[in-house]
Amino acid sequence: MNYRQIYVAALAAIALTSCKDWTTPESKFKDPVNINGKEYYEALRAYKASDHAVCFGWYSEWNGGGADLQSQLRGIPDSMDMVSIWGGKTGLSKDQIADMREVQQLKGIKVLWCQHIVDIGREITPSGVDVAEYWGWNRKGYDYTEEADEAIRKYARAIVDTCKRYGYDGCDFDYEPNYGYSGNISGSPDAMHVFLSEMAKYMGPQSGTGLILAVDGEPQTLRSESGPLLDYYIIQSYYCRGYWDLDNRFNRLLNKFGALEDESTILRKTIWCEDFERYQKNGGEQYTDRDGSITYSLMGMARYKRPNLPGERIGGVGAYRFNLGGKYDDYRIMREVIQEMNPSPETLKKREEEKQKEEQTEDEE
């Protein structure tokens, strides 16, 4: 079976069991039991391994067990690609580990460790020790000096060890130095580059490990040399009202990384995200697309194209605390944007039928 056959089979298998009900606003999750067969999951994993725009989201309130799938990764849409565990969970319970392993191994969903990058040692310094003494750097303030390099690298390696210990598929670093999270790493693009260059030995496109290295928040403020170390630029494009907003955000990435990456590469690494603390019920602000059509912002993000690259796709879309949508109407919005970016054969057939009806109506008029 060639690549195209695998891809079509994957989408068809997914469609048969789930796509028909993707926009039905009622919960489908009653019991934590897998009801799909071996062929379905094989096709699903083949789809995840294919070249496609990804669906991403930050997940909160995760406990991994119990009867309520709204607090388990098992309950999210099967076609989600990446989930970033908000708050950098460590000390995982048996339930959480079992939950994570099931979606990783059965469904091909990648689960990322997410944490703000601010100061050396944040969140993983052992209790009861002096931070400066433990990491080997005692300078105060945010001015970068090469004295800090080994401490920064030691901290990066400790994060790698933490991720490997729990079996995460990579890291998503929340980098927001201009929004209240400036520290002795994040406060300096030079220090941040040291940090990412150490992480890149173990994760990211240059590591050869398959583990993901991503930065969300303000990747456009990194050093340009940091860009090629990353798999994804995850952009908090919250409350977006139109294509011009995304164009402006994308141009910042292009201006920063364009000397080292071409526009197509940057586009395929870009993931637009909306805020589901506010918009889990409707998918975002009213959004005006480049052709003048109106939709909701997350759908507009899923449709985003560069005028000079009409055949190139976006890296993907996602949402902050997307799991809140599961509580409302079974992830209806996330399912819709997945279908927009990666339509199943059933969806493609329906679109073609609708197009033919429109053309017939125009001819009759």
N, C-alpha and C positions, 0 to 999 in steps of 0.2 A: 504494500500500500504506500503510495507516494505522499509527500507532505500535504498537497491539496486535499487528497482523499481523507487523510487523518483529520485535517482541520474541519472539513465538511461533516465528517462522521461525529466529531466532537460536538459541534454546534447542534447537529440533529439530535444526538442523544440527550443533550441538555434541554433542548426544546421540547422533546416528548414528555419529559417528566416535570418541567417547571415553567417554561416560557409562557404557556397558555394562561397561567394564573399570575403572571408577574405584576399585573397592574390591579389585581383584586385587593381592595383595602380591608382585608380581615386576616387575622393571624392564622397561619397554617401549622404552627408549632405546638403540638400537644404533649408529645413524649420524646425524650432524647434517644430516638431509635433511628438507625439508618434504614431507609426503606428501598433504596435503589440498589441495583445489581452491579456485578463486577464490570460489565461492559460500560455502564454509565460512568463509573469512576475512572476507568481507563481512558475513555474519551474525554472526560473532564480534565484529567491531568495532561493529556495531549494538547488540549486547547490552551492550558496554562503555559505550556512550553513553547507555544507558537508565537510568532511575531504579531503582536496586537497591542492596542491601547489598553492600559491597565485601569482597573478600578481600585482605589485606595481609600483608606479611612483611618482616623484615630478612634480607638475604642476605649471607652471608660466603663467603670462599674463592673469589672470582670471578676467573677468568682470561679467560673469553670465547672460548677457542679450544681446539683439539685434538680428539681423538676422544671424550673423555669428556664427555657432556652434563651430568654432575653438577656441573661447575664453570662451566656456561654458563646464561645466562638462557633460552636456547632450550629447555632441558630442563625448565623448570618447567611446571605445568599451564597450559594455554592460557587458562583462565577466571580465573586470578589477575588482579586489577585493578591493584594497586600493589606495587612492590618498592622497598624502601629499602636502598641500598647502604651496608652497615655500614662506618663509618670514613671517610666522605666522600672517596671515591676521586677523585684528580686525576692528571694525567699519564697518562691512559688510553692503552692500547696500541691498535693498529689492530684487533686481534681483539676487544677489549672494546667499542670503538666500533661495529664491525660487528654484534656480538651485541646491543648495546643498540638500535641502529637497527632491527634485524629485528623484535624483539618489540614495539617502539613502533609501527612503521609497519604491520606485518603483523597483529599480534594486539591492538593497542590497549592494551598494558600500559604503565602509567606508571612511570617509573624515577626515584626521588628521591635527591637528595644528602643524606646523613645525617651529622651531626657534633654532638658535644657543644658547647653554647654555654657558655663559661666566661669567658674574658678577651678583650679587644680584640686582634685579630690572630691568634688561635689557628689553627694549621694552614696559614694562607695568607700569613703574613708572608714576604716574600722572604728568602732566606738571605743572611747577611753584613751585615744592616742592624740598626740599633738599633730595637727594637720601639716604644719610646715616641716616638722621633724620627720614625719612619716614619708612624705613625698620628696623631701630633700630640697626644699626651696622656701626661704623665709622672707622674701622681699615683699614689702607692702605696696599697694597701689597697682595701677593697671598698665604702667609703662613696660613694654616688652624689652627684655634683655636676653642675650644668649645663655645667661646663667640658668634660665628657666627651662632650657630645651630638654634636659634629661628628665626633669620632674614632669613636664608635659607628656613626654613619650612614655614614661612609667605609668602615668594616669591612663593614657590611651590603651596601653597593653592590659591594664587591669580591667578596663571596660570590655576589651576583647575576651578576656578570660571569663568575665561574668556572663557574656552572651553565649559563649561556648558551653559553660556549665549548665545553663538552662535550655540550650538548644534553640536559641533565637536564630532567625535567618538573616540577621544583619542589624544595622543601626540606622535610626532616623534621628538626627540631632537638630533640636530646636535652637536656632541661632538668631537671636534678636537683640543685638547690642544697642540698638537705638530705641528699644521699647522696654527698657527697665531691666535688661539682663546683660549688663556689661560687667565683665570681671577680668581676672588676670589672664584668661585665655580669650574669651569672646571680645574683650575690649581692644584687641590688637589683631588685625588681619595677618600679621606676621606670626604671632603666637598660634593663631587658629590654623595657619598653614602647616606649622610644625605638628600640631595635633593631628590634622587630617593626613599628612604624609606618613605618620606612623600608623594610623588606622588603615591606610591604603595598602599596607603590607599584608594585611589579613582579610580585608573586605574591599569591595568595590571592583571596578572593571580591570584594574591593573594587577589585582591580587591572584587571579586565576582560581579563586575558591568558590565562586558562585554566590558568596554572601554579599548582601546589598549594603552600600554605603550611600546615604542620602542626607541632604541638609534641607530643612524647611525654615520658613521665616524670611530671612534676609540673605539668601545666597549671593545676591548681586553685590553685596558689600565685602565678599571674600576677595582674596588675591586672585588674579586671573589664573595663576598656575594651579590653584586649588580645584578649578572646574573639572579638568580631565580625571581627577581622582574619584569623582562622584558618579553614581549610577543615575541619580535623579536630583533635579531642582524642584522641590515641593513648595509651591507658592500659595500663601494664604491670601488668595484673591477675593476676600470676603466682601459681600454687599456690592458686587459688580453689576453695573447697569447696562453695559454694552461692550461691543467688540473693541472700541477705542481704549477702554480701560485695560483689557488684556493686551492690546497692542503696545501700550505704554509700558506695561510690566515686562513684556517679552523683550522690548527694545533695550531695557536696562540689562537684561541677561546678555543680549547680543552685544551690547557695548562693552560689557565686562569680559566675556569669554570668547568673543568672536575672533580674536587674533589666534586662538588655539583650537577652536572648534568651529566647524561650519554651521550655517543657520539650520540646516536639516538635523544635524546632530543635537543641537541645543533644543530644537522643537521636540524631538523624540525623548529628550530627558526631562521635559517640563510637565509637571502635574499641577493643574489648577485645582484649587480647593475652596469650598464654601463652608459656612458656619452653620452647623445643624443644632447648635444650642438655640439659635434663633429661627432657623428655616427648615426644621425637620418635617414640617407638614406640607410645605409647598416648594421646596427646592431652591429658594432664593428670591432675590429681587426680580422685578420685571426687567427683562433683558432684551435689548435690540441687537439683532444680528446684522452682519455686514450687508445682507440683501434686504434689510428693512423688516424682516419678520420678527415677531415678538414671541418670547418664550420665557422660561424661568432661568436664572443665572447658571445653575449647574448644567442644564441642558445646553445653554449657549457655550459653556466651556467645552462640553463634549463635542460640539460641532466646530470648534475653532480651527481655522485654517489661515495660513499665511498667503496673501494674494499672489506672491511670486513663487510659492511652493504648493500649488493646488493639489498635487498628488501625494503630499506628505502628511502623515498623521501626527497628532499631539501625543505626548508621552502617556497622558491619561488624565483622569479627574478623581477627585476625592472630597471628603467632608470631615470637618472637625466634629468629633463625637457623633459619628454617623449612626451609632447604635441607638440613639434616641429615636431615629426614624423607625426602627424595628418595633418599638413600643407603640408607636402611633398607628402604622398601617403596613406592617410586615415589609419594611424597606422598599416601598413602592418606588420612591424616587431613585434609589440606587439601582434598582432593577431596570428602570426606564433608561437611565444613561448607559448602562452596560449594553442594552439592546441598540441604543443609538450608535455607540462606538463599534460594537461587534455583533451585528444583527444575525440572528439564527436564520436558517433556510425558511422557516415558517414566516418570520418577519419580512424577509426579502420578498417572498411570494405575495404577502399582503400588501406591501408597498407597491409592487408592480401592478396588482389588481386595482389599487386606488388611483394610480397614475393613469391606467387605461380608462377608468371611469371618467376622470377629469378630462382627458383628451376627447372622449366620446361626447361629453356634455358640451365642450367647446365647439366641436364639429356641428352638433345639432343646433347650437345658437347661431 
